[in-house]
Amino acid sequence: MIKNMKSFVSGMCETNSYILSDEDNNCVIFDPEGSSAQYINYIKANNLKPLAIMLTHAHFDHVGAMEALKKEYGIEVIAGEDEKPVLENPSINLTTMIGTAKSYSADRYVKDGEEVEFGKMKFKVIFTPGHTCGSVCYICGDTMISGDTLFMGSCGRTDFPTGDWKQMTESLKLLKNLDGDYKVYSGHGPSTTLEIERKTNMYMR
């Protein structure tokens, strides 16, 4: 169960990153962009114990602080199993666009439907390709981390390498047809709920 969530907005793309923690102060870091110091300061101030970094996808604006945080805490990086080529290829993860041309890797690749547990938080992996070939969403309780698949009133673009509009529409349909409602925390923009998006998001109709 999630006790607290802290959101950060960082970088040139105003990317949303999140730290979720449980009642025992275990925490997981999602899509860390920008300076690692902001995450380290928050973790220290709240006496949290980082257990993993989880990626919804591997574009440069979602991994900017990943390596520094992994080094700081000695924790594993988790990504969808089909996201490996995006992590590894600078032309696909778009680091070539910002002049750094970096290759990355994850320590653990997870598949659709898999559940990963950290402390008292259990995250279910939902494979949602479209924005990238290996994009995933994570669900814990009534919380969904949707990355760049689902936004308030919109969805992620599909014109970058490995993006695919047909896959995106299928992924959005999959999310729409999930049972129940979820608080949705996206990779960019404000949070929303799945029920609101079912009713108002033209891309989910």
C-alpha positions as CSV (number, residue, x, y, z in Angstrom):
1,M,0.0,0.0,0.0
2,I,1.2,3.5,-0.9
3,K,1.4,5.9,2.1
4,N,2.9,8.9,0.4
5,M,3.6,10.2,-3.1
6,K,5.9,13.0,-4.0
7,S,5.9,14.5,-7.5
8,F,8.7,16.4,-9.2
9,V,8.6,18.4,-12.4
10,S,12.0,18.7,-14.0
11,G,14.0,19.3,-17.2
12,M,13.4,20.9,-20.6
13,C,10.3,18.8,-21.2
14,E,8.8,19.4,-17.7
15,T,8.8,15.7,-17.0
16,N,6.9,14.4,-14.0
17,S,8.8,12.0,-11.8
18,Y,7.5,10.4,-8.6
19,I,8.6,8.9,-5.4
20,L,6.2,6.5,-3.8
21,S,6.7,5.2,-0.3
22,D,5.0,2.9,2.1
23,E,4.4,3.0,5.9
24,D,7.8,1.5,6.6
25,N,9.5,4.3,4.6
26,N,10.5,2.0,1.7
27,C,10.3,4.0,-1.5
28,V,10.5,3.5,-5.3
29,I,11.6,6.2,-7.7
30,F,9.7,6.5,-11.1
31,D,11.2,8.1,-14.2
32,P,13.8,10.3,-12.5
33,E,14.6,13.4,-14.6
34,G,16.6,16.5,-13.8
35,S,19.1,16.8,-10.9
36,S,19.5,13.8,-8.7
37,A,19.9,16.2,-5.7
38,Q,16.2,17.0,-5.5
39,Y,15.4,13.3,-5.0
40,I,18.3,12.7,-2.6
41,N,17.3,15.7,-0.5
42,Y,13.6,14.5,-0.3
43,I,14.7,11.0,0.5
44,K,17.0,12.2,3.3
45,A,14.5,14.7,4.7
46,N,11.9,12.0,5.0
47,N,14.2,9.2,6.1
48,L,13.2,7.0,3.2
49,K,14.8,3.8,2.0
50,P,15.1,3.6,-1.8
51,L,14.6,0.1,-3.2
52,A,14.4,0.6,-6.9
53,I,14.1,2.9,-9.9
54,M,11.2,2.0,-12.2
55,L,10.9,3.3,-15.8
56,T,7.8,3.6,-17.8
57,H,10.0,4.1,-20.8
58,A,13.5,5.2,-21.6
59,H,13.4,8.5,-23.5
60,F,16.1,10.9,-22.3
61,D,13.7,13.1,-20.3
62,H,12.7,10.2,-18.1
63,V,16.2,8.9,-17.2
64,G,18.3,12.0,-16.7
65,A,18.9,11.3,-13.0
66,M,18.8,7.5,-13.2
67,E,22.5,6.7,-13.2
68,A,23.3,9.1,-10.4
69,L,20.6,7.7,-8.2
70,K,21.5,4.1,-9.0
71,K,25.1,4.9,-7.9
72,E,24.0,6.8,-4.8
73,Y,21.8,4.0,-3.4
74,G,23.0,0.9,-5.2
75,I,19.5,0.0,-6.3
76,E,18.2,-1.8,-9.4
77,V,16.7,-0.2,-12.5
78,I,13.5,-1.8,-13.8
79,A,12.0,-1.4,-17.3
80,G,9.6,-3.2,-19.6
81,E,11.1,-6.2,-21.4
82,D,10.6,-4.7,-24.8
83,E,12.2,-1.4,-23.9
84,K,15.8,-2.8,-24.0
85,P,16.6,-1.4,-27.5
86,V,15.3,2.0,-26.5
87,L,17.6,2.1,-23.5
88,E,20.6,0.9,-25.4
89,N,20.3,2.9,-28.6
90,P,21.1,6.7,-28.4
91,S,19.1,7.3,-31.6
92,I,16.0,5.7,-30.1
93,N,16.3,7.0,-26.5
94,L,16.7,10.5,-28.1
95,T,19.9,11.4,-26.2
96,T,21.3,12.2,-29.7
97,M,18.8,15.1,-29.8
98,I,20.4,16.7,-26.8
99,G,24.0,16.0,-27.8
100,T,24.9,13.4,-25.3
101,A,24.3,10.1,-27.2
102,K,24.1,7.8,-24.2
103,S,23.4,4.1,-23.9
104,Y,21.7,2.8,-20.8
105,S,20.6,-0.6,-19.4
106,A,18.2,-1.9,-16.8
107,D,19.0,-4.5,-14.2
108,R,15.7,-6.2,-14.5
109,Y,13.2,-6.4,-17.4
110,V,9.6,-7.1,-16.5
111,K,6.8,-8.5,-18.6
112,D,3.1,-7.7,-19.0
113,G,1.1,-8.8,-16.0
114,E,4.1,-9.4,-13.8
115,E,3.9,-8.1,-10.2
116,V,7.0,-6.6,-8.5
117,E,6.9,-6.0,-4.8
118,F,8.9,-3.5,-2.8
119,G,8.2,-3.3,0.9
120,K,4.4,-3.1,1.3
121,M,3.9,-1.9,-2.3
122,K,3.1,-4.3,-5.1
123,F,3.1,-3.0,-8.7
124,K,1.5,-4.7,-11.6
125,V,3.1,-4.2,-15.0
126,I,0.8,-3.3,-17.9
127,F,2.4,-3.5,-21.3
128,T,1.3,-0.4,-23.2
129,P,3.4,0.1,-26.4
130,G,2.8,3.0,-28.7
131,H,4.9,5.9,-27.4
132,T,7.9,3.5,-27.5
133,C,8.0,-0.2,-28.3
134,G,8.3,-1.2,-24.6
135,S,6.3,1.4,-22.7
136,V,4.6,0.2,-19.6
137,C,2.2,1.5,-17.0
138,Y,2.4,0.4,-13.3
139,I,-0.6,-0.1,-11.0
140,C,-0.4,-0.2,-7.2
141,G,-3.8,-0.2,-5.4
142,D,-5.8,2.6,-6.9
143,T,-2.8,4.4,-8.4
144,M,-1.6,4.2,-11.9
145,I,1.8,5.6,-13.2
146,S,1.1,6.0,-16.9
147,G,4.3,7.5,-18.2
148,D,3.7,8.9,-21.7
149,T,0.9,6.6,-22.6
150,L,-2.0,8.4,-21.1
151,F,-2.2,12.2,-20.3
152,M,-5.1,14.3,-19.1
153,G,-7.2,14.8,-22.3
154,S,-4.5,13.4,-24.5
155,C,-1.9,10.7,-25.0
156,G,1.8,10.3,-25.9
157,R,3.1,11.1,-29.3
158,T,4.0,8.3,-31.6
159,D,6.3,9.9,-34.2
160,F,9.6,9.1,-32.3
161,P,11.6,5.9,-33.1
162,T,9.6,2.7,-32.3
163,G,6.4,4.8,-31.8
164,D,3.3,3.3,-33.4
165,W,-0.1,4.9,-33.5
166,K,-2.0,1.6,-34.0
167,Q,-0.3,0.2,-30.9
168,M,-1.1,3.4,-28.9
169,T,-4.8,3.1,-29.7
170,E,-4.8,-0.5,-28.7
171,S,-3.0,0.4,-25.4
172,L,-5.5,3.1,-24.7
173,K,-8.3,0.7,-25.3
174,L,-6.7,-1.7,-22.9
175,L,-6.5,0.9,-20.2
176,K,-10.0,2.1,-20.9
177,N,-11.4,-1.5,-20.4
178,L,-9.6,-2.1,-17.1
179,D,-12.0,-2.7,-14.2
180,G,-12.5,0.1,-11.7
181,D,-11.0,3.5,-11.4
182,Y,-7.5,4.7,-10.8
183,K,-5.7,7.9,-10.0
184,V,-3.5,8.5,-13.0
185,Y,-0.1,10.1,-12.7
186,S,1.3,10.9,-16.1
187,G,4.7,11.6,-17.5
188,H,3.8,15.2,-18.3
189,G,0.9,17.5,-17.2
190,P,-1.6,17.2,-14.4
191,S,-2.9,14.1,-12.7
192,T,-6.3,12.8,-13.6
193,T,-8.4,9.7,-13.1
194,L,-9.1,6.8,-15.5
195,E,-12.8,7.4,-15.2
196,I,-12.5,11.0,-16.2
197,E,-10.4,10.0,-19.2
198,R,-12.9,7.3,-20.2
199,K,-15.5,10.0,-20.4
200,T,-13.6,13.0,-21.8
201,N,-10.4,11.9,-23.5
202,M,-11.1,11.8,-27.3
203,Y,-8.3,9.3,-27.7
204,M,-10.0,6.8,-25.4
205,R,-13.3,6.8,-27.2
